[in-house]
Amino acid sequence: MSLSTSLSALVLLCASLAVVAPQAQAQTSTTTKKTTKKAAKKPAAKAAPVEVDDGEDEGTPDIKTSVSVDYKCELGNSLTIYTNAEDDKHIALRWGKTLHRLTRVPTTTGANRFENRKYGLLWIGIPAKGILLDSKQGHQLANECKSPTQEEMPAPTPVDPANSL
């Protein structure tokens, strides 16, 4: 199995775990709640990006002193990730015109995993690429997302199992 196939399998495994766990948790929490209130959505201005208060930690991310990295993904999708050297537990992610604050989730694999449970956004970053998932709907929003640095990385060479011993 080649390195890229292994990495793809790892990302899909992480993605499936990320989708199943919140859905199971959501099913148990909906049985205890009888009514829920939905917030009215306000129309967003078309010219300026909307910054959403995710309700996690300190609310809307402050990106004034952050370093931004643009990612190009499959199917013409793109997103921007903002990081701050003083806060490695959070990132800001601009998907479309909306800016979300995501919180780091520890992993045993070494992958960078950030999540916003309120909106169901999950970002998984590995050295070769990143993937953005919608854990509430259970599908991918963007896959094969690569920064300019990742695009410059050489493609992994396939390993011949007969010569690996």
URUR-V296641 format. One record per residue. N is the residue number from 1. RES is the residue in three letters. SS is DSSP state (2 for helix, 1 for strand, 0 for the rest). Layout:
# URUR-V296641
((N;RES;SS) (N;RES;SS))
This chain:
# URUR-V296641
((1;MET;0) (2;SER;0) (3;LEU;2) (4;SER;2) (5;THR;2) (6;SER;2) (7;LEU;2) (8;SER;2) (9;ALA;2) (10;LEU;2) (11;VAL;2) (12;LEU;2) (13;LEU;2) (14;CYS;2) (15;ALA;2) (16;SER;2) (17;LEU;2) (18;ALA;2) (19;VAL;2) (20;VAL;2) (21;ALA;2) (22;PRO;2) (23;GLN;2) (24;ALA;2) (25;GLN;2) (26;ALA;2) (27;GLN;2) (28;THR;2) (29;SER;2) (30;THR;2) (31;THR;2) (32;THR;2) (33;LYS;0) (34;LYS;0) (35;THR;0) (36;THR;0) (37;LYS;0) (38;LYS;0) (39;ALA;0) (40;ALA;0) (41;LYS;0) (42;LYS;0) (43;PRO;0) (44;ALA;0) (45;ALA;0) (46;LYS;0) (47;ALA;0) (48;ALA;0) (49;PRO;0) (50;VAL;1) (51;GLU;1) (52;VAL;0) (53;ASP;0) (54;ASP;0) (55;GLY;0) (56;GLU;0) (57;ASP;0) (58;GLU;0) (59;GLY;0) (60;THR;0) (61;PRO;0) (62;ASP;0) (63;ILE;0) (64;LYS;0) (65;THR;0) (66;SER;0) (67;VAL;1) (68;SER;1) (69;VAL;1) (70;ASP;1) (71;TYR;1) (72;LYS;1) (73;CYS;0) (74;GLU;2) (75;LEU;2) (76;GLY;2) (77;ASN;0) (78;SER;1) (79;LEU;1) (80;THR;1) (81;ILE;1) (82;TYR;1) (83;THR;1) (84;ASN;1) (85;ALA;0) (86;GLU;0) (87;ASP;1) (88;ASP;1) (89;LYS;1) (90;HIS;1) (91;ILE;1) (92;ALA;1) (93;LEU;1) (94;ARG;1) (95;TRP;1) (96;GLY;0) (97;LYS;0) (98;THR;1) (99;LEU;1) (100;HIS;1) (101;ARG;1) (102;LEU;1) (103;THR;1) (104;ARG;1) (105;VAL;0) (106;PRO;0) (107;THR;0) (108;THR;0) (109;THR;0) (110;GLY;0) (111;ALA;0) (112;ASN;1) (113;ARG;1) (114;PHE;1) (115;GLU;1) (116;ASN;1) (117;ARG;0) (118;LYS;0) (119;TYR;0) (120;GLY;0) (121;LEU;1) (122;LEU;1) (123;TRP;1) (124;ILE;1) (125;GLY;1) (126;ILE;1) (127;PRO;0) (128;ALA;0) (129;LYS;1) (130;GLY;1) (131;ILE;1) (132;LEU;1) (133;LEU;1) (134;ASP;1) (135;SER;0) (136;LYS;0) (137;GLN;0) (138;GLY;0) (139;HIS;1) (140;GLN;1) (141;LEU;1) (142;ALA;1) (143;ASN;1) (144;GLU;1) (145;CYS;1) (146;LYS;1) (147;SER;0) (148;PRO;2) (149;THR;2) (150;GLN;2) (151;GLU;2) (152;GLU;2) (153;MET;0) (154;PRO;0) (155;ALA;0) (156;PRO;0) (157;THR;0) (158;PRO;0) (159;VAL;0) (160;ASP;0) (161;PRO;0) (162;ALA;0) (163;ASN;0) (164;SER;0) (165;LEU;0))
